[in-house]
Amino acid sequence: MNLADASVLVTGGTRGIGRAIALRLVADGAARAVLGYMRNDKAAEEAASLIEEAGAEAVLVRGNVAEPRVVEELAAAGPYRVVVHNAATGVVRAALETEDKHWDWTLAPNARALLSLARATVPTMEEGGSILAISSLGSQRVLPNYVLIGASKAALEAVVRYLAFDLAPRGIRVNCVSAGVVDTEALDWFPNKEQMLATVKRTPAGRLVEPEDVAAAVSFLCSPDAAMIRGQTLVVDGGYSLGA
């Protein structure tokens, strides 16, 4: 894919999957990468250095993407050829141990933020642009302690479908990539991390998904080869979800 002279936005773009996506889009030709992040300044600076070493300009925007001020700042750094909403947070608890405030904390940045970003960035996005969201298998499958994040990812995938329909007349494609278990820092928040990592034993591909695998799928969905893929969720899990 050729993103020559283009600017791209990746929320949650300074670590793990988000950083891999940003670097892949730069490798695809993007001249400028805007990276949204929550609070880890050291990781953000390291990611910016990697972007610059790859030959592109890096712009860092700090804050919770659920906040209007952050969305406005991200949009002001555009216009963008590609917008990727990868940022995610959430409370990892069993359903009956959650509170209403945990719902709001999880759903706002994980799902509502995609709609906010679209409203803010689409007016300056040219025909041929792409919006991508990063989901997880918990949107469709029941995972331990995942009720809030799973619900937020299911909502995220629904927003993708509606945006894809509404933005098609503008020539803007909207799709989603659902990743299997990826060994990143995010797994440290799960009490059953080791059990999750052990899923490699039942993954047909014989290994866990790497951040670069997700980035490759994003790159494809942004390319002209994916012109007729609209409102879809592409599962990248090495075949894990095929098992009973």
Secondary structure by P-SEA (a helix, b strand, c coil): cccccbbbbbcccccaaaaaaaaaaaaacccbbbbbbcccaaaaaaaaaaaaaabbbbbbbbcccccaaaaaaaaaaccccbbbcccccccccccccccaaaaaaccccccaaaaaaaaaccccccccbbbbbbbcccccccccccaaaaaaaaaaaaaaaaaaaaacccccccbbbbbccccccccccccaaaaaaaccccccccccccaaaaaaaaaaaaccccccccbbbbbccccccccc
